[in-house]
């Protein structure tokens, strides 16, 4: 695996929570729909089960909340999740500025 492939993997599948929070910032979604949305919006496709694991951890940390809607669990970002997403953006922007 090349250095760029390792970097790409760690910044996509390795940090899936960033992409999930970004999607949920745009509106509530079902976990089952996330792999397809991620593929369309970000150009890679996580496994079908992985988003469930990530959502469980995000909910445990208070970054998302879920509710049953028509017998399916729907996820929404919390104010803490939005704040965490803003921190990520600042981190990446700072890193890009340092690389220039």
Backbone as numpy.savetxt, mean C-alpha at the origin, in Angstrom:
# Nx Ny Nz CAx CAy CAz Cx Cy Cz
20.27 -11.74 -9.38 19.42 -10.57 -9.38 20.32 -9.32 -9.38
20.01 -8.39 -10.26 20.82 -7.18 -10.36 20.47 -6.22 -9.22
21.34 -5.24 -8.97 21.02 -4.25 -7.93 19.70 -3.53 -8.20
19.44 -3.19 -9.46 18.19 -2.50 -9.78 16.99 -3.41 -9.55
17.11 -4.68 -9.87 16.01 -5.62 -9.62 15.74 -5.74 -8.12
16.80 -5.80 -7.30 16.62 -5.86 -5.84 15.94 -4.59 -5.33
16.38 -3.44 -5.85 15.78 -2.17 -5.44 14.31 -2.11 -5.84
14.01 -2.52 -7.05 12.62 -2.53 -7.52 11.76 -3.44 -6.66
12.27 -4.62 -6.35 11.51 -5.57 -5.53 11.26 -5.02 -4.13
12.28 -4.42 -3.53 12.11 -3.90 -2.17 11.19 -2.68 -2.15
11.13 -1.95 -3.25 10.27 -0.76 -3.30 8.89 -1.03 -3.88
8.62 -2.27 -4.23 7.27 -2.62 -4.69 6.69 -3.64 -3.72
6.98 -4.91 -3.95 6.42 -5.97 -3.12 6.89 -5.87 -1.67
8.10 -5.41 -1.46 8.64 -5.27 -0.11 7.99 -4.16 0.69
7.36 -3.23 0.03 6.69 -2.11 0.70 5.27 -1.95 0.15
4.59 -3.05 0.07 3.23 -3.07 -0.49 2.29 -2.14 0.27
2.55 -1.96 1.54 1.68 -1.11 2.37 1.58 0.31 1.82
2.65 0.82 1.21 2.63 2.18 0.65 1.60 2.26 -0.48
1.59 1.26 -1.34 0.68 1.25 -2.48 -0.76 1.05 -2.02
-0.95 0.20 -1.01 -2.29 -0.02 -0.48 -2.84 1.25 0.15
-2.03 1.94 0.95 -2.49 3.20 1.55 -2.79 4.24 0.48
-1.98 4.29 -0.56 -2.22 5.24 -1.65 -3.56 4.97 -2.31
-3.86 3.72 -2.57 -5.14 3.36 -3.19 -6.30 3.71 -2.26
-6.16 3.37 -0.98 -7.24 3.63 -0.04 -7.43 5.13 0.22
-6.40 5.91 0.00 -6.55 7.36 0.12 -7.55 7.87 -0.92
-7.63 7.18 -2.04 -8.57 7.55 -3.10 -9.98 7.05 -2.86
-10.16 6.19 -1.87 -11.49 5.67 -1.56 -11.41 4.25 -1.02
-12.45 3.83 -0.36 -12.51 2.50 0.24 -12.47 1.41 -0.83
-11.88 0.27 -0.48 -11.79 -0.85 -1.41 -11.85 -2.17 -0.66
-12.20 -3.22 -1.42 -12.14 -4.58 -0.92 -10.72 -5.12 -1.15
-10.26 -5.96 -0.25 -8.91 -6.53 -0.37 -8.76 -7.32 -1.67
-9.81 -8.03 -2.05 -9.73 -8.87 -3.24 -9.45 -8.05 -4.50
-9.87 -6.81 -4.53 -9.67 -5.96 -5.72 -8.28 -5.35 -5.80
-7.55 -5.35 -4.69 -6.27 -4.62 -4.65 -5.20 -5.12 -5.62
-4.97 -6.43 -5.78 -3.92 -6.83 -6.74 -4.13 -6.28 -8.15
-5.37 -6.31 -8.62 -5.65 -5.79 -9.96 -5.46 -4.27 -10.02
-5.90 -3.57 -9.01 -5.74 -2.11 -8.97 -4.26 -1.75 -8.93
-3.49 -2.47 -8.12 -2.05 -2.21 -8.02 -1.38 -2.45 -9.36
-1.76 -3.52 -10.04 -1.17 -3.81 -11.34 -1.47 -2.70 -12.35
-2.72 -2.25 -12.39 -3.10 -1.20 -13.34 -2.44 0.14 -13.01
-2.39 0.48 -11.73 -1.91 1.80 -11.33 -0.39 1.88 -11.21
0.24 0.78 -10.72 1.67 0.83 -10.41 2.54 -0.11 -11.23
1.94 -0.98 -12.04 2.72 -1.80 -12.96 3.31 -3.08 -12.40
2.89 -3.53 -11.25 3.30 -4.84 -10.74 2.11 -5.47 -10.05
2.13 -6.78 -9.92 0.99 -7.47 -9.32 1.46 -8.31 -8.13
0.97 -7.96 -6.94 1.28 -8.80 -5.78 0.41 -10.06 -5.82
0.74 -11.02 -4.98 -0.09 -12.22 -4.88 -1.49 -11.86 -4.40
-2.42 -12.77 -4.59 -3.80 -12.50 -4.20 -4.00 -12.47 -2.69
-3.18 -13.19 -1.94 -3.33 -13.26 -0.49 -2.51 -12.19 0.23
-1.43 -11.76 -0.34 -0.52 -10.80 0.31 -1.22 -9.53 0.78
-2.11 -8.92 -0.01 -2.79 -7.71 0.48 -3.57 -7.95 1.78
-4.13 -9.14 1.94 -4.85 -9.45 3.18 -3.92 -9.38 4.38
-2.74 -9.96 4.23 -1.76 -9.92 5.33 -1.34 -8.49 5.64
-1.09 -7.72 4.60 -0.68 -6.33 4.79 -1.81 -5.53 5.43
-3.02 -5.71 4.97 -4.17 -4.99 5.54 -4.37 -5.34 7.01
-4.17 -6.60 7.36 -4.29 -7.01 8.76 -3.31 -6.23 9.62
-2.06 -6.14 9.17 -1.04 -5.39 9.92 -1.35 -3.90 9.96
-1.80 -3.34 8.84 -2.15 -1.93 8.80 -3.30 -1.61 9.74
-4.26 -2.51 9.81 -5.39 -2.30 10.71 -4.94 -2.41 12.17
-4.06 -3.37 12.43 -3.51 -3.53 13.78 -2.76 -2.27 14.23
-2.11 -1.59 13.27 -1.36 -0.37 13.57 -2.22 0.88 13.55
-3.49 0.75 13.21 -4.39 1.89 13.19 -4.31 2.73 11.93
-3.69 2.20 10.87 -3.54 2.97 9.64 -4.72 2.78 8.68
-5.44 1.69 8.85 -6.68 1.45 8.10 -7.73 0.92 9.08
-8.97 0.99 8.65 -10.05 0.37 9.42 -10.93 -0.38 8.43
-11.60 -1.39 8.95 -12.45 -2.19 8.07 -13.85 -2.29 8.65
-14.76 -2.64 7.77 -16.16 -2.85 8.16 -16.77 -3.83 7.19
-17.76 -4.57 7.66 -18.47 -5.47 6.77 -19.48 -4.69 5.96
-19.47 -4.94 4.66 -20.42 -4.30 3.76 -20.89 -5.36 2.78
-22.15 -5.68 2.86 -22.71 -6.73 2.00 -21.91 -8.03 2.10
-21.64 -8.45 3.31 -20.92 -9.69 3.63 -19.48 -9.71 3.16
-18.95 -8.57 2.79 -17.54 -8.46 2.39 -16.90 -7.38 3.24
-15.64 -7.55 3.54 -14.91 -6.57 4.35 -14.34 -5.50 3.44
-14.65 -4.26 3.77 -14.15 -3.11 3.00 -13.18 -2.34 3.88
-12.13 -1.82 3.27 -11.08 -1.13 4.01 -11.02 0.34 3.63
-10.77 1.16 4.66 -10.64 2.61 4.48 -9.40 3.07 5.22
-8.75 4.09 4.68 -7.58 4.65 5.34 -8.04 5.53 6.51
-7.26 5.56 7.56 -7.55 6.41 8.72 -6.73 7.69 8.63
-7.03 8.68 9.46 -6.18 9.87 9.50 -4.71 9.53 9.80
-4.49 8.54 10.65 -3.11 8.11 10.93 -2.46 7.54 9.68
-3.24 6.81 8.88 -2.73 6.25 7.64 -2.34 7.34 6.65
-3.16 8.37 6.57 -2.85 9.50 5.68 -1.57 10.19 6.15
-1.43 10.36 7.45 -0.23 10.98 8.01 1.02 10.14 7.70
0.90 8.84 7.83 2.03 7.95 7.54 2.40 8.00 6.07
1.42 8.08 5.20 1.66 8.18 3.77 2.38 9.48 3.43
2.03 10.55 4.09 2.73 11.83 3.88 4.19 11.74 4.32
4.45 11.02 5.40 5.83 10.81 5.86 6.64 10.04 4.81
6.01 9.06 4.19 6.67 8.28 3.14 7.03 9.18 1.97
6.10 10.02 1.56 6.37 10.93 0.44 7.54 11.85 0.75
7.57 12.38 1.96 8.68 13.25 2.37 10.00 12.49 2.39
9.96 11.24 2.86 11.17 10.43 2.88 11.73 10.22 1.48
10.86 9.80 0.55 11.31 9.55 -0.82 11.77 10.84 -1.50
11.08 11.95 -1.26 11.50 13.21 -1.85 12.87 13.63 -1.32
13.07 13.47 -0.04 14.37 13.79 0.56 15.48 12.91 -0.02
15.17 11.63 -0.18 16.15 10.71 -0.76 16.49 11.10 -2.19
15.47 11.44 -2.99 15.71 11.85 -4.37 16.56 13.13 -4.42
16.27 14.07 -3.52 17.06 15.30 -3.49 18.51 15.01 -3.16
18.77 14.06 -2.29 20.15 13.70 -1.92 20.87 12.99 -3.05
20.12 12.28 -3.90 20.74 11.55 -5.00 21.13 12.47 -6.15
20.56 13.67 -6.20 20.89 14.61 -7.29 22.21 15.30 -7.07
